[in-house]
Amino acid sequence: MSDTAGAFKATYAELYDRHLAPLLFAPYARLLSERARTHGPRDILETAAGTGCLTRELMQTFPAGVPITATDLNQPMIDRAKARAGLERVTWRHADAMRLPFPDDSFDLVVCQFGVMFFPDKRASFGEAARVLRHGGTFLFAVWDDWSEMPDAPLAIAADVVAEMLGCDPRSLVSPPYHHEPTIRADLGATAFQRVNIERVTQPASAASAREAAIATVHGSLIRTAIEAADAARLDEATDAVEWALVARFGKAPIDGATKALIVTGQNL
């Protein structure tokens, strides 16, 4: 994984889980879990599970007889996820999605929510997903659409505000781009995934107030790592500036934003 993705320490994991996950990830976790259900897997591997936003949805969607293994490269994220009650049936593993520690033909479904963009070698990660999937298994993942085309996304608004403060490109403050459909199809086709479906979807990004959304986007995302690398004393200044930008866009409360993503499904044929 990239140095940027690995920059989240234990404190960041807690803020990410408490603030950013409900704002950005929870709607897609429900959507992906429902998509996963339609494939009827006997067992599931989740890669780049983070603090377990999708994992919790999978737990609620699938009966106890369907084993769930969740992995992430960032140990603080795993520790935060494991600390939650009710996830005892999940098997947690510290693992790199590009070098999975599982035998061939181990799972019916591999699922990943917003992790693929960070993998330095996406074809290697896809090859690993194909290797651990049984014949006919499903690879299901979500990646963000173009952040510059999301005017109502609180994180995109925050990135624009903080980028102006720091004198940097706002694209450096969000996930790396990976939303070009021909590229995704080519990368999957280079492995065993020949039957590929890509669906573009929009989901809400809602918060009770502009302040809550500002804290979520500035304190719980990669934006914080950029601020602290430049000048940690400006964290409060950035939070206030993002809050006022969100007020200007949505009003003080509630924040009814939206994000866009690609839901990708590939069959291991």
C-alpha positions as CSV (number, residue, x, y, z in Angstrom):
1,M,0.0,0.0,0.0
2,S,1.1,3.6,-0.5
3,D,2.8,5.6,2.2
4,T,-0.2,8.0,2.2
5,A,-2.7,5.2,2.8
6,G,-0.5,3.8,5.6
7,A,-0.3,7.1,7.3
8,F,-3.3,6.4,9.4
9,K,-2.3,5.8,13.0
10,A,-4.5,4.6,15.9
11,T,-6.0,8.0,16.5
12,Y,-6.8,8.5,12.9
13,A,-8.5,5.1,12.8
14,E,-10.8,6.1,15.6
15,L,-11.7,9.4,14.0
16,Y,-12.1,7.7,10.6
17,D,-14.5,5.1,12.1
18,R,-16.5,7.6,14.2
19,H,-16.9,10.4,11.7
20,L,-15.9,9.6,8.1
21,A,-17.4,6.1,7.9
22,P,-21.0,7.1,8.6
23,L,-20.7,10.1,6.3
24,L,-19.2,8.4,3.2
25,F,-19.0,4.7,3.5
26,A,-22.1,3.4,5.3
27,P,-24.5,3.9,2.3
28,Y,-22.2,2.0,0.0
29,A,-21.6,-0.7,2.6
30,R,-25.4,-1.4,2.6
31,L,-25.4,-1.4,-1.2
32,L,-22.4,-3.7,-1.5
33,S,-23.8,-6.1,1.1
34,E,-27.0,-6.4,-0.9
35,R,-25.1,-7.0,-4.1
36,A,-23.1,-9.7,-2.3
37,R,-26.2,-11.4,-1.1
38,T,-27.5,-11.9,-4.7
39,H,-24.4,-14.1,-5.4
40,G,-25.2,-16.6,-2.6
41,P,-21.6,-17.1,-1.4
42,R,-20.7,-19.9,1.0
43,D,-17.8,-17.9,2.4
44,I,-16.5,-14.4,2.0
45,L,-13.1,-12.6,2.0
46,E,-13.1,-8.8,2.5
47,T,-9.9,-7.0,1.6
48,A,-8.9,-3.5,2.8
49,A,-11.7,-3.8,5.4
50,G,-10.6,-0.7,7.3
51,T,-12.5,-0.4,10.6
52,G,-15.2,-2.8,9.4
53,C,-18.0,-0.6,8.0
54,L,-18.8,-3.1,5.2
55,T,-17.9,-6.1,7.5
56,R,-20.7,-5.1,9.9
57,E,-23.2,-5.0,7.0
58,L,-22.1,-8.4,5.8
59,M,-22.6,-9.7,9.3
60,Q,-26.2,-8.5,9.3
61,T,-26.9,-9.7,5.7
62,F,-25.5,-13.3,5.9
63,P,-26.3,-16.0,8.4
64,A,-23.8,-17.4,10.8
65,G,-23.1,-20.4,8.5
66,V,-21.4,-18.1,6.0
67,P,-17.8,-17.5,7.3
68,I,-16.4,-14.0,6.9
69,T,-12.7,-13.2,6.8
70,A,-11.7,-9.5,6.9
71,T,-8.3,-8.3,6.1
72,D,-6.4,-5.0,6.1
73,L,-2.8,-3.8,5.8
74,N,-3.2,-1.2,8.6
75,Q,-3.1,-2.9,12.0
76,P,-4.7,0.1,13.9
77,M,-7.7,-0.2,11.6
78,I,-8.1,-3.9,12.4
79,D,-7.7,-3.2,16.1
80,R,-10.4,-0.6,16.0
81,A,-12.7,-3.0,14.1
82,K,-12.0,-5.9,16.4
83,A,-12.9,-3.8,19.5
84,R,-16.5,-3.6,18.4
85,A,-18.9,-6.0,20.1
86,G,-20.8,-8.4,18.0
87,L,-18.1,-9.2,15.4
88,E,-16.8,-12.3,17.1
89,R,-17.6,-14.6,14.2
90,V,-15.4,-12.6,11.8
91,T,-11.8,-13.8,11.3
92,W,-9.5,-10.8,11.2
93,R,-6.2,-11.0,9.4
94,H,-3.4,-8.5,8.8
95,A,-2.8,-8.9,5.1
96,D,-1.7,-7.1,1.9
97,A,-4.3,-7.4,-0.8
98,M,-1.4,-7.9,-3.3
99,R,0.0,-10.9,-1.4
100,L,-3.0,-12.7,0.2
101,P,-2.0,-15.4,2.8
102,F,-4.7,-17.8,1.7
103,P,-4.6,-21.0,-0.4
104,D,-5.9,-21.1,-4.0
105,D,-9.7,-21.7,-4.4
106,S,-10.5,-20.6,-0.8
107,F,-13.6,-18.4,-1.2
108,D,-16.7,-17.8,-3.2
109,L,-16.7,-14.1,-2.9
110,V,-14.0,-11.4,-2.5
111,V,-15.3,-7.9,-1.7
112,C,-13.5,-4.6,-1.3
113,Q,-15.0,-1.2,-0.4
114,F,-12.9,1.8,-1.6
115,G,-9.5,0.1,-1.2
116,V,-8.6,-0.7,-4.8
117,M,-7.7,2.9,-5.6
118,F,-4.8,2.7,-3.1
119,F,-3.3,-0.6,-4.3
120,P,0.1,0.3,-6.0
121,D,-0.2,-2.7,-8.3
122,K,-3.9,-3.2,-9.1
123,R,-3.3,-6.1,-11.5
124,A,-1.4,-7.9,-8.8
125,S,-4.2,-7.5,-6.4
126,F,-6.8,-8.6,-9.0
127,G,-4.6,-11.7,-9.7
128,E,-4.6,-12.5,-6.0
129,A,-8.4,-12.1,-5.8
130,A,-8.7,-14.5,-8.8
131,R,-6.3,-17.0,-7.2
132,V,-8.1,-17.3,-3.9
133,L,-11.6,-17.4,-5.6
134,R,-13.0,-20.7,-6.6
135,H,-14.0,-21.2,-10.2
136,G,-17.1,-19.2,-10.9
137,G,-16.5,-17.0,-7.8
138,T,-17.3,-13.3,-7.7
139,F,-15.0,-10.3,-7.2
140,L,-17.1,-7.3,-6.0
141,F,-15.6,-3.9,-5.3
142,A,-16.4,-0.2,-5.2
143,V,-14.2,2.7,-6.2
144,W,-14.9,6.4,-6.1
145,D,-15.9,8.3,-9.2
146,D,-14.1,11.5,-10.2
147,W,-14.1,13.8,-7.1
148,S,-14.0,16.9,-9.4
149,E,-17.4,15.8,-10.7
150,M,-19.0,15.7,-7.2
151,P,-20.0,19.3,-6.3
152,D,-22.2,18.0,-3.4
153,A,-19.6,15.7,-1.8
154,P,-18.5,17.1,1.6
155,L,-15.1,15.5,1.2
156,A,-14.6,17.2,-2.2
157,I,-15.6,20.5,-0.8
158,A,-13.2,20.0,2.1
159,A,-10.4,19.1,-0.3
160,D,-10.9,22.3,-2.3
161,V,-10.8,24.5,0.8
162,V,-7.8,22.9,2.4
163,A,-5.9,22.7,-0.9
164,E,-6.2,26.5,-1.3
165,M,-4.9,26.9,2.3
166,L,-1.9,24.6,1.7
167,G,-1.2,25.6,-1.9
168,C,-1.6,22.1,-3.2
169,D,-3.7,20.2,-5.7
170,P,-7.0,19.1,-4.2
171,R,-6.7,15.8,-5.9
172,S,-3.7,15.0,-3.6
173,L,-6.1,15.2,-0.6
174,V,-8.5,12.5,-1.7
175,S,-8.1,8.9,-3.0
176,P,-6.0,8.4,-6.1
177,P,-8.2,8.3,-9.3
178,Y,-9.3,4.9,-10.6
179,H,-12.6,5.5,-12.4
180,H,-11.8,5.1,-16.1
181,E,-13.9,2.1,-17.2
182,P,-11.7,0.9,-20.0
183,T,-8.7,0.8,-17.6
184,I,-10.7,-1.1,-15.0
185,R,-11.9,-3.6,-17.6
186,A,-8.3,-4.0,-19.0
187,D,-6.8,-4.6,-15.6
188,L,-9.4,-7.2,-14.7
189,G,-9.2,-8.8,-18.1
190,A,-5.4,-9.2,-17.6
191,T,-6.2,-11.7,-14.8
192,A,-9.1,-14.3,-14.8
193,F,-12.0,-11.8,-14.8
194,Q,-13.6,-11.8,-18.2
195,R,-17.3,-11.2,-17.4
196,V,-17.2,-7.7,-15.9
197,N,-20.1,-5.4,-15.0
198,I,-19.6,-1.7,-14.0
199,E,-22.4,0.3,-12.5
200,R,-22.2,4.0,-11.7
201,V,-24.2,4.9,-8.6
202,T,-25.0,7.9,-6.4
203,Q,-25.4,7.7,-2.7
204,P,-26.2,10.3,0.0
205,A,-23.5,11.9,2.2
206,S,-25.5,13.3,5.1
207,A,-24.5,14.8,8.4
208,A,-26.5,16.5,11.2
209,S,-24.6,19.7,10.8
210,A,-21.9,21.5,8.9
211,R,-19.6,21.3,11.9
212,E,-20.1,17.5,12.1
213,A,-19.3,17.2,8.4
214,A,-16.2,19.4,8.7
215,I,-14.8,17.3,11.5
216,A,-15.5,14.1,9.6
217,T,-13.8,15.3,6.4
218,V,-10.9,17.2,8.0
219,H,-10.1,15.0,11.0
220,G,-11.0,11.6,9.7
221,S,-9.6,11.5,6.2
222,L,-6.2,11.8,4.5
223,I,-6.7,15.6,4.6
224,R,-5.5,15.5,8.2
225,T,-2.2,13.9,7.2
226,A,-1.6,16.6,4.7
227,I,-2.4,19.4,7.2
228,E,-0.2,17.9,9.9
229,A,2.7,17.4,7.5
230,A,2.5,21.0,6.5
231,D,1.6,22.7,9.8
232,A,-0.3,20.8,12.5
233,A,-1.3,24.1,14.2
234,R,-3.6,24.8,11.2
235,L,-5.9,21.9,11.9
236,D,-8.5,24.0,13.7
237,E,-8.3,26.7,11.1
238,A,-8.9,24.2,8.4
239,T,-11.9,22.7,10.2
240,D,-13.4,26.2,10.6
241,A,-12.9,27.0,7.0
242,V,-14.4,23.8,5.8
243,E,-17.4,24.3,8.1
244,W,-18.1,27.7,6.6
245,A,-17.8,26.4,3.0
246,L,-20.3,23.7,3.9
247,V,-22.6,26.2,5.4
248,A,-22.4,28.3,2.2
249,R,-23.3,25.2,0.2
250,F,-25.9,23.5,2.4
251,G,-26.8,25.7,5.3
252,K,-25.9,24.9,8.9
253,A,-28.0,21.8,9.2
254,P,-28.6,19.2,8.0
255,I,-26.0,18.5,5.4
256,D,-27.6,16.6,2.5
257,G,-24.7,15.9,0.1
258,A,-24.0,13.1,-2.3
259,T,-21.2,11.0,-3.7
260,K,-20.7,9.0,-6.8
261,A,-19.0,5.6,-7.2
262,L,-18.5,2.7,-9.5
263,I,-19.6,-0.8,-8.4
264,V,-17.6,-3.4,-10.2
265,T,-18.4,-7.1,-10.5
266,G,-16.2,-9.7,-12.1
267,Q,-16.6,-13.4,-12.4
268,N,-13.7,-15.8,-12.0
269,L,-14.1,-17.9,-15.1
